[in-house]
Amino acid sequence: MTSDLIAPKGKFRVIGFAVFDCGHWIDGDYDTEHEAVAAAKVIVRRVDQYAYIYTDTGKRLRFTLDRLTSQERAFVMKNMGVLTNQEIFKHIQEQRDLK
């Protein structure tokens, strides 16, 4: 994955990471940091996904993680140890999809 972290000259690379299957992928290379952030936000709409943004030198500029609402955090705390992490995140994602 190391070479994956280097965007082409003058670009910003977005790499997605799925928590449960530990898979990663290159989402794309963008001309501006603003475009890269917008692409990363699409990835982190899902509870179980993260996005990293790298420069053409391989420097990580930003790590984005979808934030839980206070209601979602309360659900996690109430169900921790009762449900698996996957079940908890699946429930949260289903609730978000209903909105």
Backbone as CSV, one residue per row, in Angstrom:
resi,resn,N_x,N_y,N_z,CA_x,CA_y,CA_z,C_x,C_y,C_z
1,MET,0.818,-1.197,0.000,0.000,0.000,0.000,0.860,1.258,0.000
2,THR,2.130,1.187,0.333,2.964,2.379,0.447,2.959,3.212,-0.821
3,SER,3.137,2.592,-1.977,3.139,3.368,-3.221,1.750,3.937,-3.519
4,ASP,0.705,3.302,-2.974,-0.652,3.811,-3.141,-0.830,5.179,-2.486
5,LEU,0.025,5.481,-1.511,-0.136,6.702,-0.731,0.379,7.943,-1.437
6,ILE,1.040,7.767,-2.550,1.619,8.911,-3.256,0.725,9.265,-4.444
7,ALA,0.174,10.468,-4.379,-0.669,10.957,-5.480,0.228,11.380,-6.641
8,PRO,-0.305,11.413,-7.851,0.461,11.954,-8.971,0.831,13.416,-8.698
9,LYS,1.855,13.889,-9.364,2.359,15.257,-9.171,1.225,16.280,-9.232
10,GLY,1.134,17.111,-8.189,0.149,18.181,-8.152,-1.265,17.750,-7.816
11,LYS,-1.458,16.491,-7.406,-2.803,15.971,-7.124,-2.946,15.603,-5.650
12,PHE,-4.172,15.293,-5.259,-4.502,14.823,-3.922,-5.211,13.485,-4.080
13,ARG,-4.699,12.456,-3.417,-5.251,11.111,-3.550,-6.125,10.787,-2.349
14,VAL,-7.304,10.260,-2.646,-8.212,9.802,-1.592,-8.188,8.284,-1.579
15,ILE,-7.947,7.751,-0.376,-7.941,6.307,-0.196,-9.022,5.957,0.810
16,GLY,-9.904,5.043,0.425,-10.960,4.582,1.317,-10.506,3.345,2.061
17,PHE,-11.045,3.154,3.248,-10.699,2.015,4.083,-11.970,1.500,4.743
18,ALA,-12.270,0.216,4.549,-13.446,-0.405,5.158,-13.019,-1.131,6.430
19,VAL,-13.614,-0.754,7.540,-13.210,-1.262,8.847,-13.375,-2.770,8.953
20,PHE,-14.538,-3.283,8.630,-14.822,-4.687,8.919,-14.051,-5.671,8.060
21,ASP,-13.835,-5.347,6.805,-13.073,-6.288,5.986,-11.622,-5.861,5.806
22,CYS,-11.255,-4.746,6.429,-9.872,-4.224,6.386,-9.375,-3.999,4.970
23,GLY,-10.294,-3.811,4.051,-9.890,-3.555,2.674,-9.694,-2.074,2.433
24,HIS,-8.852,-1.760,1.464,-8.651,-0.356,1.090,-8.679,-0.244,-0.423
25,TRP,-8.939,0.958,-0.895,-8.992,1.195,-2.330,-8.635,2.647,-2.609
26,ILE,-8.121,2.876,-3.805,-7.872,4.248,-4.243,-9.188,4.762,-4.809
27,ASP,-9.732,5.767,-4.154,-10.991,6.341,-4.613,-10.761,7.212,-5.836
28,GLY,-9.647,7.950,-5.833,-9.349,8.798,-6.980,-8.294,9.832,-6.667
29,ASP,-7.825,10.499,-7.701,-6.848,11.579,-7.597,-7.545,12.867,-8.018
30,TYR,-7.390,13.910,-7.194,-8.139,15.147,-7.390,-7.194,16.334,-7.538
31,ASP,-7.641,17.320,-8.283,-6.809,18.500,-8.554,-6.634,19.406,-7.343
32,THR,-7.655,19.472,-6.481,-7.571,20.370,-5.324,-7.881,19.597,-4.042
33,GLU,-7.409,20.147,-2.930,-7.718,19.541,-1.635,-9.226,19.586,-1.378
34,HIS,-9.864,20.666,-1.805,-11.314,20.815,-1.630,-12.063,19.663,-2.313
35,GLU,-11.675,19.333,-3.543,-12.313,18.221,-4.262,-12.064,16.897,-3.543
36,ALA,-10.851,16.726,-3.023,-10.502,15.490,-2.308,-11.327,15.354,-1.029
37,VAL,-11.508,16.456,-0.316,-12.314,16.424,0.912,-13.759,16.051,0.569
38,ALA,-14.298,16.613,-0.487,-15.671,16.297,-0.900,-15.800,14.803,-1.215
39,ALA,-14.811,14.244,-1.898,-14.839,12.813,-2.219,-14.734,11.976,-0.945
40,ALA,-13.892,12.397,-0.015,-13.730,11.669,1.250,-15.031,11.679,2.045
41,LYS,-15.753,12.777,2.004,-17.021,12.863,2.731,-18.047,11.867,2.204
42,VAL,-17.999,11.585,0.915,-18.905,10.589,0.342,-18.590,9.208,0.924
43,ILE,-17.316,8.897,1.056,-16.903,7.600,1.593,-17.361,7.444,3.036
44,VAL,-17.177,8.468,3.849,-17.458,8.327,5.275,-18.935,8.488,5.627
45,ARG,-19.788,8.556,4.648,-21.227,8.527,4.946,-21.601,7.187,5.572
46,ARG,-20.849,6.163,5.217,-21.076,4.854,5.835,-20.330,4.808,7.163
47,VAL,-20.947,4.235,8.159,-20.383,4.185,9.506,-19.072,3.419,9.548
48,ASP,-18.941,2.413,8.706,-17.788,1.517,8.799,-16.664,1.865,7.825
49,GLN,-16.636,3.085,7.316,-15.603,3.450,6.360,-14.888,4.735,6.759
50,TYR,-13.603,4.754,6.487,-12.748,5.905,6.734,-12.193,6.371,5.390
51,ALA,-11.647,7.579,5.369,-10.975,8.062,4.169,-9.724,8.834,4.564
52,TYR,-8.680,8.633,3.824,-7.421,9.333,4.021,-7.151,10.173,2.783
53,ILE,-6.513,11.322,2.953,-6.126,12.155,1.819,-4.611,12.338,1.860
54,TYR,-3.946,12.056,0.736,-2.491,12.144,0.634,-2.078,13.093,-0.487
55,THR,-0.894,13.686,-0.317,-0.341,14.582,-1.335,0.554,13.797,-2.291
56,ASP,1.137,14.522,-3.233,2.052,13.894,-4.194,3.399,13.514,-3.564
57,THR,3.617,13.886,-2.303,4.834,13.460,-1.588,4.531,12.309,-0.629
58,GLY,3.273,11.892,-0.583,2.871,10.814,0.309,2.498,11.287,1.708
59,LYS,2.486,12.596,1.921,2.118,13.148,3.232,0.609,13.055,3.424
60,ARG,0.201,12.555,4.607,-1.231,12.478,4.894,-1.697,13.848,5.382
61,LEU,-2.633,14.431,4.653,-3.155,15.751,4.997,-4.295,15.672,5.980
62,ARG,-5.095,14.683,5.821,-6.345,14.667,6.545,-6.810,13.234,6.726
63,PHE,-7.388,12.996,7.850,-8.024,11.716,8.117,-9.449,12.049,8.488
64,THR,-10.403,11.510,7.772,-11.788,11.837,8.071,-12.496,10.605,8.599
65,LEU,-13.346,10.815,9.551,-14.118,9.746,10.146,-15.512,10.269,10.387
66,ASP,-16.479,9.515,9.957,-17.852,9.924,10.172,-18.113,9.990,11.670
67,ARG,-18.659,11.064,12.134,-18.931,11.262,13.549,-20.317,10.717,13.906
68,LEU,-20.413,10.128,15.086,-21.700,9.651,15.572,-22.440,10.803,16.241
69,THR,-23.736,10.818,16.054,-24.555,11.797,16.764,-24.662,11.362,18.220
70,SER,-25.158,12.223,19.079,-25.315,11.861,20.490,-26.295,10.696,20.637
71,GLN,-27.320,10.664,19.819,-28.287,9.565,19.853,-27.617,8.248,19.423
72,GLU,-26.775,8.315,18.402,-26.064,7.116,17.956,-25.070,6.635,19.009
73,ARG,-24.376,7.582,19.659,-23.436,7.211,20.731,-24.170,6.528,21.882
74,ALA,-25.344,7.041,22.219,-26.147,6.442,23.290,-26.529,5.013,22.926
75,PHE,-26.898,4.790,21.669,-27.240,3.438,21.210,-26.031,2.515,21.337
76,VAL,-24.861,2.997,20.940,-23.637,2.196,21.034,-23.373,1.823,22.491
77,MET,-23.433,2.803,23.389,-23.144,2.544,24.800,-24.145,1.558,25.409
78,LYS,-25.399,1.696,25.048,-26.447,0.823,25.588,-26.271,-0.619,25.111
79,ASN,-25.816,-0.791,23.891,-25.768,-2.123,23.291,-24.378,-2.756,23.251
80,MET,-23.360,-2.041,23.727,-22.016,-2.592,23.746,-22.000,-3.818,24.650
81,GLY,-21.485,-4.912,24.165,-21.470,-6.145,24.942,-22.720,-6.981,24.742
82,VAL,-23.779,-6.367,24.198,-25.012,-7.097,23.918,-25.028,-7.502,22.443
83,LEU,-24.694,-6.539,21.596,-24.613,-6.765,20.152,-23.152,-6.712,19.716
84,THR,-22.845,-7.321,18.593,-21.490,-7.201,18.037,-21.333,-5.803,17.445
85,ASN,-20.090,-5.382,17.231,-19.849,-4.083,16.591,-20.536,-4.014,15.237
86,GLN,-20.484,-5.109,14.490,-21.105,-5.112,13.163,-22.607,-4.902,13.269
87,GLU,-23.245,-5.526,14.253,-24.690,-5.353,14.428,-25.030,-3.913,14.829
88,ILE,-24.204,-3.349,15.707,-24.422,-1.963,16.135,-24.298,-1.015,14.950
89,PHE,-23.228,-1.129,14.179,-23.022,-0.233,13.053,-24.047,-0.464,11.947
90,LYS,-24.473,-1.709,11.782,-25.510,-1.994,10.784,-26.803,-1.274,11.174
91,HIS,-27.156,-1.326,12.456,-28.359,-0.643,12.922,-28.254,0.870,12.679
92,ILE,-27.121,1.463,13.033,-26.943,2.892,12.842,-27.044,3.252,11.363
93,GLN,-26.409,2.447,10.512,-26.454,2.727,9.073,-27.890,2.628,8.552
94,GLU,-28.633,1.632,9.018,-30.033,1.486,8.589,-30.859,2.693,9.007
95,GLN,-30.625,3.204,10.225,-31.342,4.392,10.696,-30.993,5.608,9.851
96,ARG,-29.740,5.738,9.476,-29.326,6.871,8.632,-29.964,6.773,7.249
97,ASP,-30.034,5.550,6.731,-30.602,5.355,5.401,-32.087,5.722,5.359
98,LEU,-32.757,5.632,6.504,-34.181,5.970,6.568,-34.416,7.474,6.495
99,LYS,-33.396,8.254,6.818,-33.532,9.723,6.837,-33.469,10.308,5.451
